[in-house]
Amino acid sequence: MPDAATDLVTRARAGDSAAWEQVVERVRNGDRAVWEALVERYTSLVWSVARGFRLADADAGDVHQTVWLRLVEHIERIREPARLPGWLSATARNECLRLLRRQGRELVDDEPEAEGGSAEPGPEELVLNDERDAGLWRAFAALSARCQQLLRLLVLEPELPYADVAETLGVPVGSLGPTRSRCLDRLRSSAEVSRIRSAGT
Protein backbone atom coordinates (compact mmCIF):
# COMPACT_ATOMS: atom_id res chain seq x y z
CA MET A 1 0.00 0.00 0.00
CA PRO A 2 1.51 3.36 -1.03
CA ASP A 3 2.38 5.83 1.71
CA ALA A 4 0.74 9.26 1.94
CA ALA A 5 3.53 11.08 0.08
CA THR A 6 3.51 8.62 -2.82
CA ASP A 7 -0.28 8.76 -2.97
CA LEU A 8 -0.16 12.56 -3.12
CA VAL A 9 2.32 12.57 -6.01
CA THR A 10 0.28 9.87 -7.79
CA ARG A 11 -2.87 11.99 -7.52
CA ALA A 12 -0.96 14.99 -8.81
CA ARG A 13 0.31 13.04 -11.82
CA ALA A 14 -3.28 11.97 -12.56
CA GLY A 15 -4.15 15.63 -13.10
CA ASP A 16 -5.27 16.74 -9.65
CA SER A 17 -4.24 20.40 -9.59
CA ALA A 18 -4.96 20.69 -5.87
CA ALA A 19 -2.61 17.77 -5.25
CA TRP A 20 0.10 19.52 -7.28
CA GLU A 21 -0.30 22.62 -5.13
CA GLN A 22 0.14 20.46 -2.03
CA VAL A 23 3.21 18.76 -3.53
CA VAL A 24 4.94 22.06 -4.26
CA GLU A 25 3.94 23.60 -0.94
CA ARG A 26 5.19 20.61 1.03
CA VAL A 27 8.47 20.55 -0.89
CA ARG A 28 8.91 24.25 -0.12
CA ASN A 29 8.38 23.41 3.55
CA GLY A 30 11.07 20.73 3.48
CA ASP A 31 8.84 17.63 3.43
CA ARG A 32 11.44 14.97 2.67
CA ALA A 33 8.92 12.19 1.99
CA VAL A 34 7.10 14.20 -0.70
CA TRP A 35 10.41 15.29 -2.22
CA GLU A 36 11.62 11.70 -2.46
CA ALA A 37 8.28 10.56 -3.94
CA LEU A 38 8.45 13.35 -6.52
CA VAL A 39 12.03 12.52 -7.51
CA GLU A 40 11.25 8.80 -7.71
CA ARG A 41 8.22 9.38 -9.95
CA TYR A 42 9.87 11.84 -12.37
CA THR A 43 13.44 10.52 -12.49
CA SER A 44 12.58 8.46 -15.59
CA LEU A 45 11.32 11.59 -17.39
CA VAL A 46 14.53 13.52 -16.71
CA TRP A 47 16.71 10.57 -17.73
CA SER A 48 14.67 10.06 -20.91
CA VAL A 49 15.32 13.63 -22.02
CA ALA A 50 19.06 13.22 -21.35
CA ARG A 51 19.16 9.94 -23.27
CA GLY A 52 17.41 11.66 -26.16
CA PHE A 53 20.53 13.82 -26.52
CA ARG A 54 22.71 10.66 -26.54
CA LEU A 55 24.71 11.78 -23.53
CA ALA A 56 27.22 9.48 -21.91
CA ASP A 57 25.97 7.93 -18.67
CA ALA A 58 28.15 10.20 -16.54
CA ASP A 59 26.93 13.32 -18.38
CA ALA A 60 23.30 12.18 -18.16
CA GLY A 61 23.83 11.66 -14.44
CA ASP A 62 25.17 15.20 -14.11
CA VAL A 63 22.14 16.57 -15.96
CA HIS A 64 19.81 14.54 -13.74
CA GLN A 65 21.38 15.91 -10.55
CA THR A 66 21.45 19.46 -11.90
CA VAL A 67 17.75 19.41 -12.81
CA TRP A 68 16.74 18.51 -9.26
CA LEU A 69 19.16 21.09 -7.89
CA ARG A 70 17.53 23.71 -10.14
CA LEU A 71 14.14 22.73 -8.76
CA VAL A 72 15.37 23.25 -5.20
CA GLU A 73 16.74 26.64 -6.23
CA HIS A 74 13.55 27.72 -8.02
CA ILE A 75 10.82 26.00 -6.00
CA GLU A 76 9.74 29.34 -4.50
CA ARG A 77 9.16 30.70 -8.01
CA ILE A 78 6.89 27.90 -9.21
CA ARG A 79 3.60 29.70 -9.85
CA GLU A 80 1.76 26.92 -11.72
CA PRO A 81 2.43 23.70 -9.79
CA ALA A 82 0.45 21.56 -12.25
CA ARG A 83 2.98 22.43 -14.97
CA LEU A 84 5.91 21.10 -12.96
CA PRO A 85 6.47 18.02 -15.23
CA GLY A 86 6.84 20.35 -18.21
CA TRP A 87 9.23 22.51 -16.19
CA LEU A 88 11.35 19.44 -15.38
CA SER A 89 11.45 18.39 -19.03
CA ALA A 90 12.34 21.88 -20.28
CA THR A 91 15.01 22.27 -17.61
CA ALA A 92 16.51 18.88 -18.51
CA ARG A 93 16.62 19.89 -22.17
CA ASN A 94 18.27 23.22 -21.36
CA GLU A 95 20.88 21.52 -19.17
CA CYS A 96 21.65 19.03 -21.96
CA LEU A 97 22.13 21.86 -24.45
CA ARG A 98 24.30 23.78 -21.97
CA LEU A 99 26.46 20.70 -21.38
CA LEU A 100 26.89 20.04 -25.11
CA ARG A 101 27.81 23.66 -25.79
CA ARG A 102 30.33 23.59 -22.97
CA GLN A 103 31.89 20.46 -24.42
CA GLY A 104 31.96 22.01 -27.90
CA ARG A 105 29.97 19.12 -29.35
CA GLU A 106 27.27 19.02 -31.97
CA LEU A 107 23.81 19.09 -30.45
CA VAL A 108 22.81 15.90 -32.21
CA ASP A 109 24.85 13.00 -33.48
CA ASP A 110 23.90 12.91 -37.13
CA GLU A 111 25.84 9.80 -38.06
CA PRO A 112 23.87 6.54 -37.98
CA GLU A 113 25.47 3.59 -36.27
CA ALA A 114 27.13 1.20 -38.68
CA GLU A 115 25.55 -2.23 -38.96
CA GLY A 116 27.77 -5.20 -38.36
CA GLY A 117 29.24 -6.63 -41.52
CA SER A 118 28.12 -3.77 -43.75
CA ALA A 119 30.50 -2.37 -46.32
CA GLU A 120 32.17 0.95 -45.63
CA PRO A 121 30.62 3.74 -47.73
CA GLY A 122 32.88 5.43 -50.24
CA PRO A 123 33.86 9.11 -50.11
CA GLU A 124 31.14 10.21 -52.55
CA GLU A 125 28.46 8.41 -50.57
CA LEU A 126 29.72 9.96 -47.35
CA VAL A 127 29.48 13.43 -48.84
CA LEU A 128 25.95 12.79 -50.09
CA ASN A 129 24.90 11.38 -46.72
CA ASP A 130 26.37 14.37 -44.91
CA GLU A 131 24.54 16.78 -47.21
CA ARG A 132 21.28 14.89 -46.79
CA ASP A 133 21.57 14.76 -43.00
CA ALA A 134 22.50 18.43 -42.76
CA GLY A 135 19.47 19.29 -44.87
CA LEU A 136 17.17 17.22 -42.69
CA TRP A 137 18.44 18.88 -39.53
CA ARG A 138 18.01 22.32 -41.11
CA ALA A 139 14.42 21.41 -41.91
CA PHE A 140 13.90 20.14 -38.37
CA ALA A 141 15.40 23.33 -36.91
CA ALA A 142 12.94 25.38 -38.98
CA LEU A 143 9.97 23.73 -37.25
CA SER A 144 8.32 25.47 -34.33
CA ALA A 145 9.84 24.84 -30.90
CA ARG A 146 6.63 22.99 -29.99
CA CYS A 147 6.98 20.60 -32.93
CA GLN A 148 10.66 20.02 -32.20
CA GLN A 149 9.97 19.22 -28.56
CA LEU A 150 7.08 16.89 -29.41
CA LEU A 151 9.03 14.95 -32.05
CA ARG A 152 12.07 14.63 -29.77
CA LEU A 153 9.95 13.27 -26.93
CA LEU A 154 8.21 10.76 -29.21
CA VAL A 155 11.47 9.20 -30.44
CA LEU A 156 13.19 8.78 -27.07
CA GLU A 157 14.59 5.36 -26.22
CA PRO A 158 13.24 3.76 -24.12
CA GLU A 159 9.90 5.01 -25.38
CA LEU A 160 8.22 7.57 -23.16
CA PRO A 161 4.53 6.77 -22.46
CA TYR A 162 2.08 9.02 -24.30
CA ALA A 163 0.64 10.10 -20.95
CA ASP A 164 4.06 11.39 -19.86
CA VAL A 165 4.62 13.18 -23.19
CA ALA A 166 1.21 14.86 -22.89
CA GLU A 167 1.91 15.79 -19.29
CA THR A 168 5.30 17.25 -20.18
CA LEU A 169 3.82 19.37 -22.98
CA GLY A 170 0.71 20.29 -21.02
CA VAL A 171 -1.68 18.99 -23.69
CA PRO A 172 -4.39 16.28 -23.84
CA VAL A 173 -3.19 12.79 -24.77
CA GLY A 174 -5.67 12.72 -27.65
CA SER A 175 -4.04 15.73 -29.30
CA LEU A 176 -0.60 14.11 -29.64
CA GLY A 177 -1.35 12.00 -32.71
CA PRO A 178 -2.90 14.81 -34.80
CA THR A 179 -0.21 17.28 -33.71
CA ARG A 180 2.54 14.79 -34.56
CA SER A 181 1.02 14.30 -38.02
CA ARG A 182 0.88 18.05 -38.64
CA CYS A 183 4.50 18.48 -37.54
CA LEU A 184 5.66 15.66 -39.81
CA ASP A 185 3.65 17.10 -42.71
CA ARG A 186 5.42 20.44 -42.24
CA LEU A 187 8.76 18.65 -42.17
CA ARG A 188 7.99 16.70 -45.36
CA SER A 189 6.78 19.81 -47.20
CA SER A 190 9.79 21.93 -46.27
CA ALA A 191 12.03 23.27 -49.03
CA GLU A 192 15.01 21.34 -47.64
CA VAL A 193 13.24 17.98 -47.73
CA SER A 194 11.83 18.72 -51.21
CA ARG A 195 15.36 19.47 -52.42
CA ILE A 196 16.66 16.20 -50.94
CA ARG A 197 13.88 14.25 -52.64
CA SER A 198 14.47 15.88 -56.01
CA ALA A 199 18.21 15.14 -55.71
CA GLY A 200 17.40 11.49 -55.13
CA THR A 201 19.62 11.20 -52.04
KAPEKA-V810993 format. One record per run of one state. SS is the DSSP state (H for helix, E for strand, C for the rest). FROM is the first residue (numbers start at 1). TO is the last residue. If there is no record, write none. Layout:
BEGIN
ss->SS from->FROM to->TO
ss->SS from->FROM to->TO
END
This chain:
BEGIN
ss->C from->1 to->3
ss->H from->4 to->13
ss->C from->14 to->16
ss->H from->17 to->28
ss->C from->29 to->31
ss->H from->32 to->52
ss->C from->53 to->56
ss->H from->57 to->77
ss->C from->78 to->80
ss->H from->81 to->103
ss->C from->104 to->122
ss->H from->123 to->141
ss->C from->142 to->144
ss->H from->145 to->154
ss->C from->155 to->161
ss->H from->162 to->169
ss->C from->170 to->173
ss->H from->174 to->188
ss->C from->189 to->190
ss->H from->191 to->199
ss->C from->200 to->201
END
